[in-house]
Amino acid sequence: MIQTTKDYYEKLTQKLDAALHAEERSVFGFFIKHYRFTYLIIFGIVLAGLFAVATLPREANPEVKIPIAIVATPYPGASPTDVEQLVTNEIEDVVKNLDDLKKYTSVSRLGVSQVTVEFEAEADLQESFQKLRDAVDTAKPQLPSDAEDPEVVEIRFEDEPIVTYSLVGELSEVELKDTADVLQRKFESIKNVSKVEVRGAVEREFQVIVDQTAL
């Protein structure tokens, strides 16, 4: 019985020694055995991480490039059907063959055509936008003579308003609009203010109602 127990422990010791030698020859065993070298590598990684964090450029409002542009073409007095047939379709014909084009959509309203063009995210946007302008220029001769020239507008993240104020008060719509105009002029006079827009206000207009019978 004693001999059997001794043989068992000898075999167990041999197995443990063999496993230990095998582990020492592995990648993890190397780092465990040379622990000082391991500490040095960890220290180097931490130091490189701290250096990267300290030198990483940070911006409060980073530039975000949006691969979208809008082709707007005013056609005063034209119905949506005429706008689509005479303007929108012509613009679409030259847009659909552009390189790196992802998709395009269009909207034809009373007196205005709007074609939204989206390029692939990996495309060179400046080159793509320039090709879009060139393509739109080739479509100008096919547009009606009384339609205005198409305008290509790039969608920019920085063009979004930074601060938005709401004007509320017990005033008429006309008085609110007049007050908003005054605030707009004051805001535009502030240094480094790029643009101030008034949205949602009622625009004053004149209507000419023709008596068909009298005509």
N, CA, C and O of each residue as an XYZ file, in Angstrom:
860
protein
N       0.832     -1.201      0.000
C       0.000      0.000      0.000
C       0.861      1.243      0.000
O       0.579      2.197     -0.726
N       1.901      1.244      0.801
C       2.816      2.376      0.892
C       3.540      2.557     -0.433
O       3.727      3.680     -0.900
N       3.955      1.418     -1.050
C       4.658      1.476     -2.327
C       3.752      2.042     -3.430
O       4.195      2.810     -4.283
N       2.491      1.648     -3.393
C       1.545      2.127     -4.400
C       1.320      3.636     -4.285
O       1.249      4.333     -5.297
N       1.209      4.129     -3.077
C       1.032      5.569     -2.850
C       2.254      6.348     -3.304
O       2.144      7.437     -3.867
N       3.430      5.764     -3.047
C       4.676      6.425     -3.456
C       4.763      6.496     -4.977
O       5.149      7.529     -5.525
N       4.408      5.408     -5.665
C       4.423      5.410     -7.134
C       3.434      6.435     -7.693
O       3.709      7.110     -8.685
N       2.307      6.533     -7.051
C       1.285      7.477     -7.505
C       1.800      8.905     -7.432
O       1.630      9.673     -8.379
N       2.437      9.277     -6.303
C       2.961     10.625     -6.142
C       4.119     10.892     -7.097
O       4.284     12.014     -7.574
N       4.926      9.858     -7.379
C       6.023     10.026     -8.325
C       5.490     10.306     -9.731
O       5.985     11.180    -10.442
N       4.465      9.536    -10.108
C       3.868      9.754    -11.419
C       3.199     11.127    -11.502
O       3.279     11.806    -12.526
N       2.542     11.525    -10.414
C       1.901     12.836    -10.376
C       2.933     13.955    -10.486
O       2.717     14.954    -11.172
N       4.064     13.767     -9.794
C       5.130     14.769     -9.851
C       5.712     14.871    -11.250
O       6.020     15.965    -11.724
N       5.862     13.735    -11.904
C       6.392     13.725    -13.261
C       5.444     14.446    -14.226
O       5.883     15.196    -15.098
N       4.136     14.205    -14.056
C       3.165     14.871    -14.902
C       3.164     16.389    -14.686
O       3.056     17.170    -15.631
N       3.288     16.781    -13.408
C       3.329     18.206    -13.109
C       4.585     18.860    -13.665
O       4.539     19.972    -14.191
N       5.718     18.152    -13.544
C       6.958     18.691    -14.093
C       6.878     18.833    -15.612
O       7.341     19.820    -16.183
N       6.277     17.816    -16.259
C       6.152     17.872    -17.717
C       5.236     19.021    -18.135
O       5.519     19.727    -19.103
N       4.141     19.205    -17.404
C       3.228     20.311    -17.714
C       3.903     21.658    -17.489
O       3.690     22.600    -18.252
N       4.729     21.748    -16.425
C       5.419     22.991    -16.129
C       6.437     23.317    -17.217
O       6.552     24.468    -17.637
N       7.172     22.311    -17.671
C       8.152     22.548    -18.746
C       7.445     22.954    -20.044
O       7.928     23.823    -20.770
N       6.321     22.334    -20.327
C       5.579     22.692    -21.534
C       5.052     24.121    -21.459
O       5.055     24.851    -22.451
N       4.600     24.508    -20.271
C       4.091     25.861    -20.086
C       5.209     26.887    -20.208
O       5.006     27.981    -20.734
N       6.400     26.521    -19.712
C       7.529     27.444    -19.807
C       7.924     27.703    -21.258
O       8.418     28.783    -21.583
N       7.710     26.723    -22.129
C       8.055     26.888    -23.543
C       6.988     27.650    -24.330
O       7.219     28.004    -25.486
N       5.825     27.908    -23.727
C       4.772     28.644    -24.393
C       5.004     30.148    -24.285
O       5.908     30.600    -23.581
N       4.169     30.923    -24.999
C       4.300     32.379    -24.991
C       4.019     32.949    -23.607
O       4.755     33.806    -23.119
N       2.943     32.464    -22.974
C       2.601     32.967    -21.648
C       3.663     32.579    -20.627
O       3.981     33.345    -19.717
N       4.207     31.369    -20.795
C       5.259     30.936    -19.866
C       6.487     31.816    -19.952
O       7.147     32.070    -18.945
N       6.802     32.288    -21.167
C       7.960     33.163    -21.329
C       7.774     34.450    -20.533
O       8.691     34.893    -19.841
N       6.585     35.054    -20.630
C       6.344     36.307    -19.919
C       6.246     36.081    -18.405
O       6.624     36.945    -17.612
N       5.738     34.916    -18.022
C       5.671     34.623    -16.580
C       7.064     34.420    -16.013
O       7.376     34.890    -14.920
N       7.891     33.721    -16.760
C       9.250     33.447    -16.281
C      10.090     34.715    -16.279
O      10.866     34.947    -15.353
N       9.938     35.538    -17.319
C      10.692     36.793    -17.401
C       9.765     37.936    -16.997
O       9.442     38.803    -17.809
N       9.346     37.927    -15.752
C       8.333     38.875    -15.296
C       8.837     40.315    -15.307
O       8.045     41.242    -15.479
N      10.142     40.518    -15.125
C      10.656     41.885    -15.164
C      10.473     42.489    -16.557
O      10.113     43.658    -16.698
N      10.724     41.683    -17.571
C      10.505     42.154    -18.941
C       9.026     42.449    -19.179
O       8.683     43.397    -19.885
N       8.157     41.640    -18.591
C       6.714     41.852    -18.722
C       6.299     43.175    -18.092
O       5.515     43.930    -18.668
N       6.838     43.450    -16.895
C       6.539     44.728    -16.240
C       6.995     45.904    -17.109
O       6.317     46.929    -17.175
N       8.137     45.753    -17.771
C       8.663     46.828    -18.606
C       7.740     47.091    -19.801
O       7.497     48.239    -20.174
N       7.232     46.007    -20.392
C       6.305     46.175    -21.524
C       5.018     46.860    -21.078
O       4.532     47.763    -21.759
N       4.462     46.441    -19.941
C       3.233     47.057    -19.431
C       3.447     48.535    -19.154
O       2.591     49.363    -19.469
N       4.586     48.864    -18.566
C       4.890     50.263    -18.285
C       4.997     51.068    -19.574
O       4.534     52.207    -19.632
N       5.607     50.483    -20.614
C       5.731     51.169    -21.895
C       4.366     51.410    -22.543
O       4.131     52.468    -23.126
N       3.456     50.413    -22.438
C       2.118     50.566    -23.021
C       1.351     51.670    -22.309
O       0.708     52.498    -22.953
N       1.415     51.684    -20.980
C       0.735     52.724    -20.210
C       1.293     54.104    -20.556
O       0.539     55.064    -20.720
N       2.624     54.194    -20.665
C       3.252     55.465    -20.986
C       2.838     55.942    -22.384
O       2.562     57.126    -22.581
N       2.796     55.022    -23.351
C       2.381     55.387    -24.708
C       0.925     55.820    -24.729
O       0.568     56.740    -25.465
N       0.063     55.165    -23.922
C      -1.332     55.551    -23.852
C      -1.522     56.940    -23.277
O      -2.324     57.722    -23.788
N      -0.788     57.255    -22.214
C      -0.867     58.590    -21.628
C      -0.380     59.662    -22.599
O      -0.946     60.753    -22.671
N       0.673     59.339    -23.343
C       1.191     60.292    -24.324
C       0.167     60.522    -25.438
O      -0.020     61.653    -25.887
N      -0.499     59.445    -25.886
C      -1.506     59.568    -26.939
C      -2.687     60.414    -26.480
O      -3.197     61.232    -27.244
N      -3.124     60.222    -25.237
C      -4.245     60.999    -24.709
C      -3.864     62.479    -24.597
O      -4.677     63.362    -24.870
N      -2.620     62.733    -24.193
C      -2.197     64.123    -24.009
C      -2.039     64.858    -25.331
O      -2.262     66.068    -25.392
N      -1.656     64.145    -26.402
C      -1.412     64.793    -27.693
C      -2.590     64.667    -28.652
O      -2.528     65.197    -29.761
N      -3.656     63.985    -28.259
C      -4.806     63.801    -29.148
C      -5.497     65.139    -29.391
O      -5.886     65.808    -28.434
N      -5.661     65.548    -30.668
C      -6.341     66.833    -30.934
C      -7.814     66.745    -30.561
O      -8.487     65.757    -30.856
N      -8.296     67.783    -29.916
C      -9.688     67.826    -29.481
C     -10.314     69.126    -29.963
O      -9.690     70.185    -29.906
N     -11.556     69.037    -30.438
C     -12.283     70.203    -30.915
C     -13.675     70.208    -30.306
O     -14.318     69.167    -30.174
N     -14.124     71.391    -29.942
C     -15.475     71.506    -29.400
C     -16.521     71.273    -30.477
O     -17.602     70.752    -30.202
N     -16.191     71.665    -31.721
C     -17.122     71.484    -32.831
C     -16.346     70.934    -34.025
O     -16.028     71.687    -34.945
N     -16.032     69.631    -34.030
C     -15.214     69.062    -35.102
C     -15.933     69.095    -36.445
O     -17.161     69.059    -36.516
N     -15.133     69.165    -37.510
C     -15.707     69.200    -38.853
C     -16.249     67.828    -39.226
O     -15.545     66.823    -39.130
N     -17.487     67.797    -39.645
C     -18.134     66.564    -40.088
C     -18.539     66.758    -41.541
O     -19.357     67.623    -41.853
N     -17.972     65.961    -42.422
C     -18.259     66.091    -43.842
C     -19.477     65.248    -44.200
O     -19.522     64.047    -43.931
N     -20.450     65.892    -44.804
C     -21.692     65.227    -45.191
C     -21.708     65.114    -46.715
O     -21.633     66.133    -47.401
N     -21.804     63.899    -47.261
C     -21.706     63.715    -48.719
C     -23.017     63.999    -49.440
O     -23.443     63.198    -50.271
N     -23.654     65.101    -49.146
C     -24.963     65.426    -49.723
C     -24.934     66.855    -50.255
O     -24.393     67.765    -49.628
N     -25.528     67.021    -51.419
C     -25.692     68.353    -52.001
C     -27.106     68.465    -52.575
O     -27.724     67.460    -52.927
N     -27.601     69.681    -52.663
C     -28.954     69.933    -53.171
C     -28.850     70.845    -54.386
O     -28.191     71.884    -54.351
N     -29.514     70.433    -55.455
C     -29.599     71.265    -56.664
C     -30.978     71.924    -56.671
O     -31.988     71.256    -56.896
N     -31.016     73.216    -56.428
C     -32.276     73.963    -56.361
C     -32.402     74.837    -57.603
O     -31.489     75.585    -57.953
N     -33.566     74.725    -58.267
C     -33.805     75.493    -59.488
C     -35.161     76.194    -59.398
O     -36.192     75.532    -59.515
N     -35.189     77.494    -59.197
C     -36.469     78.219    -59.186
C     -37.055     78.335    -60.587
O     -36.343     78.613    -61.552
N     -38.345     78.120    -60.680
C     -39.079     78.283    -61.941
C     -40.356     79.033    -61.611
O     -41.413     78.418    -61.465
N     -40.277     80.356    -61.490
C     -41.411     81.161    -60.989
C     -42.684     80.944    -61.799
O     -42.671     80.971    -63.030
N     -43.783     80.729    -61.078
C     -45.089     80.623    -61.693
C     -45.426     79.286    -62.303
O     -46.554     79.097    -62.759
N     -44.496     78.346    -62.332
C     -44.752     77.052    -62.966
C     -45.441     76.110    -61.994
O     -45.180     76.146    -60.792
N     -46.318     75.267    -62.517
C     -47.005     74.262    -61.698
C     -46.039     73.135    -61.362
O     -45.026     72.974    -62.043
N     -46.331     72.343    -60.319
C     -45.455     71.205    -59.986
C     -45.242     70.253    -61.154
O     -44.146     69.718    -61.324
N     -46.282     70.037    -61.965
C     -46.139     69.143    -63.116
C     -45.144     69.703    -64.133
O     -44.287     68.974    -64.633
N     -45.257     70.988    -64.435
C     -44.327     71.612    -65.377
C     -42.910     71.629    -64.816
O     -41.943     71.422    -65.550
N     -42.792     71.874    -63.528
C     -41.475     71.886    -62.894
C     -40.811     70.507    -63.019
O     -39.620     70.404    -63.311
N     -41.597     69.462    -62.796
C     -41.037     68.109    -62.878
C     -40.621     67.759    -64.301
O     -39.531     67.232    -64.523
N     -41.491     68.053    -65.264
C     -41.226     67.648    -66.642
C     -40.139     68.490    -67.306
O     -39.332     67.964    -68.072
N     -40.110     69.786    -67.021
C     -39.218     70.688    -67.738
C     -37.897     70.955    -67.016
O     -36.909     71.333    -67.645
N     -37.883     70.757    -65.686
C     -36.679     71.088    -64.925
C     -36.122     69.858    -64.202
O     -34.977     69.465    -64.425
N     -36.931     69.261    -63.344
C     -36.437     68.166    -62.506
C     -35.915     67.004    -63.342
O     -34.839     66.476    -63.062
N     -36.665     66.600    -64.364
C     -36.225     65.468    -65.201
C     -34.909     65.773    -65.914
O     -34.071     64.886    -66.075
N     -34.728     67.007    -66.335
C     -33.482     67.386    -67.007
C     -32.289     67.319    -66.046
O     -31.207     66.861    -66.414
N     -32.503     67.776    -64.828
C     -31.437     67.720    -63.825
C     -31.110     66.268    -63.481
O     -29.942     65.902    -63.357
N     -32.135     65.454    -63.328
C     -31.905     64.049    -62.997
C     -31.137     63.320    -64.097
O     -30.332     62.438    -63.798
N     -31.367     63.666    -65.352
C     -30.687     62.998    -66.465
C     -29.174     63.179    -66.411
O     -28.428     62.279    -66.797
N     -28.719     64.332    -65.936
C     -27.268     64.564    -65.863
C     -26.686     64.117    -64.521
O     -25.481     63.894    -64.412
N     -27.529     63.987    -63.511
C     -27.051     63.592    -62.185
C     -26.850     62.088    -62.080
O     -25.917     61.635    -61.418
N     -27.707     61.311    -62.719
C     -27.705     59.863    -62.518
C     -26.448     59.166    -63.041
O     -26.207     58.008    -62.701
N     -25.646     59.844    -63.858
C     -24.439     59.235    -64.411
C     -23.162     59.651    -63.686
O     -22.064     59.342    -64.150
N     -23.285     60.338    -62.568
C     -22.106     60.805    -61.826
C     -21.384     59.637    -61.155
O     -22.006     58.647    -60.769
N     -20.061     59.769    -61.022
C     -19.268     58.761    -60.315
C     -19.514     58.858    -58.812
O     -19.794     59.930    -58.276
N     -19.401     57.701    -58.143
C     -19.547     57.610    -56.678
C     -20.924     58.061    -56.204
O     -21.089     58.437    -55.043
N     -21.911     58.026    -57.095
C     -23.271     58.413    -56.708
C     -23.924     57.277    -55.929
O     -23.952     56.138    -56.395
N     -24.447     57.586    -54.746
C     -25.145     56.591    -53.943
C     -26.634     56.575    -54.256
O     -27.202     55.518    -54.530
N     -27.261     57.729    -54.219
C     -28.669     57.837    -54.588
C     -29.015     59.305    -54.781
O     -28.286     60.200    -54.353
N     -30.147     59.525    -55.437
C     -30.654     60.888    -55.591
C     -32.171     60.855    -55.505
O     -32.815     59.896    -55.932
N     -32.723     61.913    -54.947
C     -34.172     62.061    -54.810
C     -34.545     63.462    -55.269
O     -33.710     64.367    -55.280
N     -35.786     63.629    -55.641
C     -36.210     64.927    -56.154
C     -37.591     65.280    -55.630
O     -38.406     64.411    -55.318
N     -37.827     66.575    -55.545
C     -39.121     67.116    -55.140
C     -39.440     68.279    -56.069
O     -38.631     69.191    -56.239
N     -40.624     68.238    -56.668
C     -41.069     69.308    -57.562
C     -42.250     70.019    -56.917
O     -43.319     69.435    -56.739
N     -42.048     71.271    -56.574
C     -43.103     72.068    -55.950
C     -43.510     73.208    -56.878
O     -42.974     73.367    -57.974
N     -44.451     73.976    -56.418
C     -44.910     75.128    -57.177
C     -43.773     76.140    -57.312
O     -43.396     76.787    -56.335
N     -43.239     76.274    -58.501
C     -42.220     77.275    -58.770
C     -40.805     76.908    -58.388
O     -39.927     77.767    -58.479
N     -40.525     75.686    -57.964
C     -39.159     75.328    -57.575
C     -38.939     73.825    -57.717
O     -39.822     73.023    -57.414
N     -37.755     73.462    -58.180
C     -37.322     72.067    -58.284
C     -36.154     71.845    -57.328
O     -35.258     72.682    -57.221
N     -36.176     70.713    -56.637
C     -35.119     70.405    -55.681
C     -34.685     68.954    -55.869
O     -35.481     68.031    -55.695
N     -33.430     68.765    -56.222
C     -32.859     67.422    -56.410
C     -31.765     67.229    -55.364
O     -30.780     67.967    -55.340
N     -31.946     66.236    -54.505
C     -30.975     65.941    -53.453
C     -30.073     64.809    -53.910
O     -30.552     63.731    -54.265
N     -28.767     65.051    -53.903
C     -27.783     64.087    -54.400
C     -26.904     63.637    -53.239
O     -26.337     64.462    -52.523
N     -26.796     62.318    -53.057
C     -25.957     61.757    -51.998
C     -24.867     60.903    -52.627
O     -25.150     60.024    -53.441
N     -23.616     61.165    -52.245
C     -22.474     60.418    -52.743
C     -22.041     59.366    -51.718
O     -22.474     59.381    -50.566
N     -21.180     58.461    -52.167
C     -20.625     57.467    -51.259
C     -19.758     58.156    -50.212
O     -19.129     59.178    -50.483
N     -19.735     57.576    -48.999
C     -19.008     58.218    -47.896
C     -17.511     58.294    -48.162
O     -16.853     59.232    -47.714
N     -16.961     57.314    -48.890
C     -15.511     57.297    -49.123
C     -15.091     58.133    -50.332
O     -13.902     58.186    -50.648
N     -16.021     58.779    -51.008
C     -15.709     59.569    -52.203
C     -15.003     60.868    -51.821
O     -15.148     61.372    -50.708
N     -14.235     61.393    -52.775
C     -13.616     62.711    -52.607
C     -14.715     63.755    -52.811
O     -15.135     64.010    -53.940
N     -15.176     64.355    -51.718
C     -16.365     65.196    -51.782
C     -16.144     66.450    -52.611
O     -17.026     66.849    -53.372
N     -14.991     67.072    -52.479
C     -14.747     68.290    -53.244
C     -14.775     68.011    -54.739
O     -15.328     68.785    -55.520
N     -14.169     66.891    -55.125
C     -14.179     66.517    -56.542
C     -15.593     66.134    -56.999
O     -16.015     66.485    -58.100
N     -16.313     65.412    -56.141
C     -17.675     64.997    -56.492
C     -18.597     66.198    -56.630
O     -19.402     66.256    -57.560
N     -18.488     67.157    -55.715
C     -19.328     68.352    -55.798
C     -18.998     69.170    -57.046
O     -19.894     69.747    -57.663
N     -17.719     69.224    -57.422
C     -17.341     69.963    -58.612
C     -17.898     69.294    -59.864
O     -18.363     69.970    -60.782
N     -17.848     67.963    -59.897
C     -18.424     67.237    -61.034
C     -19.938     67.445    -61.099
O     -20.518     67.508    -62.183
N     -20.567     67.550    -59.932
C     -22.003     67.819    -59.907
C     -22.294     69.190    -60.494
O     -23.235     69.339    -61.274
N     -21.505     70.193    -60.133
C     -21.712     71.539    -60.685
C     -21.509     71.536    -62.204
O     -22.268     72.163    -62.943
N     -20.471     70.820    -62.655
C     -20.220     70.761    -64.101
C     -21.383     70.088    -64.825
O     -21.789     70.521    -65.903
N     -21.916     69.018    -64.216
C     -23.033     68.311    -64.842
C     -24.278     69.196    -64.894
O     -25.008     69.196    -65.885
N     -24.511     69.945    -63.825
C     -25.673     70.846    -63.806
C     -25.515     71.944    -64.850
O     -26.496     72.363    -65.464
N     -24.294     72.408    -65.055
C     -24.065     73.441    -66.075
C     -24.423     72.931    -67.469
O     -24.918     73.689    -68.304
N     -24.171     71.646    -67.718
C     -24.508     71.092    -69.033
C     -26.014     70.988    -69.246
O     -26.478     70.910    -70.384
N     -26.780     70.988    -68.151
C     -28.239     70.883    -68.261
C     -28.908     72.238    -68.442
O     -30.088     72.288    -68.791
N     -28.207     73.320    -68.221
C     -28.814     74.648    -68.303
C     -29.443     74.943    -69.663
O     -30.538     75.503    -69.705
N     -28.788     74.587    -70.794
C     -29.413     74.903    -72.093
C     -30.753     74.204    -72.330
O     -31.567     74.671    -73.127
N     -30.981     73.075    -71.630
C     -32.234     72.339    -71.813
C     -33.371     72.863    -70.935
O     -34.516     72.438    -71.089
N     -33.068     73.774    -70.027
C     -34.086     74.294    -69.118
C     -34.870     75.417    -69.791
O     -34.371     76.046    -70.724
N     -36.090     75.672    -69.327
C     -36.890     76.771    -69.885
C     -36.176     78.104    -69.729
O     -35.426     78.314    -68.774
N     -36.417     79.003    -70.679
C     -35.728     80.288    -70.661
C     -36.114     81.147    -69.467
O     -35.316     81.965    -69.009
N     -37.344     80.968    -68.953
C     -37.774     81.772    -67.814
C     -37.464     81.117    -66.474
O     -37.841     81.645    -65.428
N     -36.780     79.969    -66.490
C     -36.335     79.343    -65.239
C     -34.992     79.940    -64.826
O     -34.152     80.242    -65.674
N     -34.799     80.104    -63.543
C     -33.540     80.658    -63.057
C     -32.454     79.583    -63.084
O     -32.745     78.391    -63.186
N     -31.199     80.026    -62.990
C     -30.077     79.086    -63.041
C     -30.081     78.174    -61.811
O     -30.332     78.639    -60.699
N     -29.804     76.879    -62.001
C     -29.735     75.960    -60.856
C     -28.587     76.345    -59.917
O     -27.549     76.841    -60.355
N     -28.792     76.110    -58.648
C     -27.779     76.399    -57.631
C     -27.467     75.115    -56.862
O     -28.368     74.448    -56.353
N     -26.189     74.782    -56.787
C     -25.742     73.592    -56.050
C     -25.332     74.028    -54.649
O     -24.414     74.830    -54.479
N     -26.010     73.499    -53.667
C     -25.762     73.862    -52.266
C     -25.236     72.632    -51.526
O     -25.903     71.599    -51.471
N     -24.050     72.752    -50.965
C     -23.475     71.662    -50.179
C     -24.066     71.688    -48.772
O     -24.237     72.750    -48.173
N     -24.372     70.506    -48.260
C     -24.861     70.396    -46.882
C     -23.661     70.327    -45.950
O     -22.865     69.391    -46.020
N     -23.537     71.304    -45.094
C     -22.407     71.374    -44.161
C     -22.923     71.313    -42.736
O     -23.926     71.939    -42.390
N     -22.216     70.543    -41.914
C     -22.603     70.413    -40.511
C     -22.461     71.735    -39.783
O     -23.257     72.055    -38.900
N     -21.436     72.511    -40.158
C     -21.205     73.772    -39.449
C     -22.226     74.833    -39.807
O     -22.298     75.866    -39.141
N     -23.032     74.595    -40.864
C     -24.070     75.555    -41.217
C     -25.296     75.455    -40.320
O     -26.168     76.323    -40.358
N     -25.365     74.406    -39.517
C     -26.490     74.272    -38.603
C     -26.398     75.323    -37.499
O     -25.294     75.674    -37.081
N     -27.530     75.831    -37.021
C     -27.480     76.890    -36.000
C     -26.851     76.408    -34.697
O     -27.127     75.308    -34.220
N     -26.010     77.250    -34.144
C     -25.354     76.916    -32.879
C     -26.264     77.256    -31.701
O     -26.337     76.506    -30.728
N     -26.955     78.390    -31.797
C     -27.858     78.815    -30.732
C     -29.199     79.167    -31.362
O     -29.250     79.851    -32.384
N     -30.274     78.701    -30.755
C     -31.619     78.984    -31.245
C     -32.429     79.665    -30.139
O     -32.526     79.148    -29.027
N     -33.004     80.815    -30.448
C     -33.839     81.535    -29.496
C     -35.292     81.500    -29.977
O     -35.564     81.582    -31.175
N     -36.202     81.380    -29.043
C     -37.635     81.414    -29.348
C     -38.217     82.726    -28.844
O     -37.996     83.117    -27.698
N     -38.952     83.390    -29.701
C     -39.555     84.685    -29.355
C     -41.043     84.469    -29.079
O     -41.805     84.094    -29.970
N     -41.437     84.710    -27.843
C     -42.816     84.481    -27.411
C     -43.317     85.740    -26.691
O     -42.582     86.357    -25.920
N     -44.553     86.102    -26.949
C     -45.110     87.266    -26.265
C     -46.542     87.510    -26.671
O     -47.023     86.959    -27.662
N     -47.209     88.326    -25.915
C     -48.608     88.667    -26.220
C     -48.640     89.777    -27.260
O     -49.076     90.895    -26.987
N     -48.172     89.448    -28.444
C     -48.118     90.388    -29.553
C     -48.778     89.756    -30.767
O     -48.957     88.540    -30.836
N     -49.133     90.595    -31.711
C     -49.680     90.071    -32.956
C     -48.550     89.455    -33.783
O     -47.372     89.650    -33.484
N     -48.927     88.707    -34.830
C     -47.923     88.073    -35.669
C     -47.037     89.115    -36.361
O     -45.838     88.901    -36.536
N     -47.627     90.217    -36.742
C     -46.851     91.272    -37.394
C     -45.864     91.890    -36.409
O     -44.715     92.151    -36.765
N     -46.303     92.126    -35.175
C     -45.414     92.710    -34.161
C     -44.288     91.747    -33.796
O     -43.147     92.161    -33.589
N     -44.618     90.463    -33.720
C     -43.563     89.472    -33.445
C     -42.527     89.464    -34.559
O     -41.326     89.382    -34.302
N     -43.002     89.551    -35.803
C     -42.067     89.569    -36.937
C     -41.199     90.812    -36.899
O     -39.997     90.731    -37.151
N     -41.782     91.956    -36.589
C     -40.998     93.193    -36.513
C     -39.951     93.106    -35.403
O     -38.815     93.543    -35.582
N     -40.336     92.540    -34.258
C     -39.382     92.378    -33.154
C     -38.269     91.421    -33.535
O     -37.105     91.649    -33.206
N     -38.631     90.338    -34.237
C     -37.621     89.372    -34.670
C     -36.637     90.007    -35.646
O     -35.445     89.701    -35.605
N     -37.111     90.880    -36.514
C     -36.227     91.570    -37.456
C     -35.238     92.473    -36.729
O     -34.070     92.565    -37.105
N     -35.723     93.136    -35.683
C     -34.832     93.993    -34.893
C     -33.750     93.144    -34.219
O     -32.573     93.502    -34.239
N     -34.157     92.014    -33.619
C     -33.183     91.131    -32.974
C     -32.194     90.558    -33.993
O     -31.009     90.403    -33.697
N     -32.684     90.251    -35.178
C     -31.802     89.716    -36.208
C     -30.686     90.701    -36.546
O     -29.522     90.317    -36.661
N     -31.049     91.970    -36.703
C     -30.032     92.988    -37.024
C     -29.046     93.165    -35.882
O     -27.856     93.379    -36.112
N     -29.536     93.076    -34.656
C     -28.637     93.225    -33.508
C     -27.687     92.031    -33.401
O     -26.500     92.206    -33.125
N     -28.202     90.827    -33.618
C     -27.348     89.630    -33.550
C     -26.304     89.650    -34.665
O     -25.159     89.252    -34.451
N     -26.692     90.110    -35.848
C     -25.749     90.139    -36.963
C     -24.641     91.161    -36.741
O     -23.568     91.051    -37.335
N     -24.889     92.141    -35.899
C     -23.860     93.150    -35.624
C     -22.817     92.658    -34.620
O     -21.801     93.318    -34.404
N     -23.070     91.493    -34.003
C     -22.111     90.950    -33.037
C     -20.913     90.372    -33.788
O     -21.078     89.724    -34.822
N     -19.739     90.601    -33.280
C     -18.511     90.129    -33.915
C     -18.492     88.600    -33.985
O     -18.899     87.917    -33.045
N     -18.011     88.075    -35.122
C     -17.840     86.637    -35.374
C     -19.160     85.890    -35.576
O     -19.157     84.662    -35.661
N     -20.280     86.597    -35.654
C     -21.547     85.945    -35.990
C     -21.636     85.838    -37.500
O     -21.601     86.853    -38.195
N     -21.751     84.612    -38.023
C     -21.751     84.382    -39.457
C     -23.095     84.708    -40.098
O     -23.148     85.428    -41.095
N     -24.169     84.189    -39.539
C     -25.475     84.365    -40.165
C     -26.568     84.211    -39.125
O     -26.442     83.410    -38.199
N     -27.631     84.969    -39.272
C     -28.790     84.891    -38.383
C     -30.032     84.724    -39.246
O     -30.269     85.519    -40.155
N     -30.817     83.707    -38.969
C     -32.031     83.446    -39.737
C     -33.246     83.525    -38.824
O     -33.207     83.111    -37.665
N     -34.319     84.064    -39.374
C     -35.604     84.108    -38.675
C     -36.504     83.062    -39.313
O     -36.795     83.135    -40.507
N     -36.941     82.098    -38.528
C     -37.766     81.007    -39.058
C     -39.129     80.990    -38.365
O     -39.253     81.328    -37.188
N     -40.126     80.594    -39.116
C     -41.461     80.454    -38.561
C     -42.265     81.726    -38.517
O     -43.403     81.722    -38.049
N     -41.698     82.818    -38.996
C     -42.424     84.089    -38.966
C     -43.355     84.186    -40.163
O     -43.126     83.568    -41.203
N     -44.392     84.960    -39.997
C     -45.358     85.181    -41.076
C     -44.817     86.282    -41.975
O     -44.537     87.390    -41.517
N     -44.672     85.969    -43.246
C     -44.173     86.944    -44.201
C     -45.339     87.736    -44.795
O     -46.349     87.162    -45.202
N     -45.187     89.040    -44.838
C     -46.230     89.883    -45.401
C     -46.207     89.777    -46.925
O     -45.144     89.817    -47.544
N     -47.362     89.645    -47.504
C     -47.452     89.533    -48.957
C     -48.681     90.280    -49.461
O     -49.631     90.535    -48.721
N     -48.628     90.620    -50.735
C     -49.743     91.273    -51.398
C     -50.352     90.299    -52.397
O     -49.626     89.631    -53.133
N     -51.666     90.216    -52.427
C     -52.368     89.345    -53.357
C     -53.178     90.191    -54.332
O     -53.863     91.136    -53.940
N     -53.085     89.838    -55.594
C     -53.868     90.491    -56.632
C     -54.938     89.509    -57.088
O     -54.630     88.499    -57.720
N     -56.176     89.801    -56.774
C     -57.303     88.929    -57.129
C     -57.989     89.526    -58.365
O     -58.575     90.607    -58.312
N     -57.900     88.808    -59.443
C     -58.407     89.312    -60.719
C     -59.871     88.894    -60.896
O     -60.231     87.738    -60.677
N     -60.679     89.828    -61.284
C     -62.090     89.554    -61.586
C     -62.156     88.993    -63.010
O     -62.005     89.731    -63.984
N     -62.384     87.678    -63.119
C     -62.410     87.045    -64.432
C     -63.527     87.607    -65.315
O     -63.372     87.723    -66.530
N     -64.649     87.952    -64.690
C     -65.763     88.483    -65.475
C     -65.416     89.838    -66.087
O     -65.727     90.115    -67.245
N     -64.763     90.674    -65.279
C     -64.376     91.984    -65.777
C     -63.353     91.886    -66.885
O     -63.344     92.711    -67.799
N     -62.468     90.861    -66.814
C     -61.491     90.676    -67.872
C     -62.169     90.310    -69.192
O     -61.492     90.115    -70.201
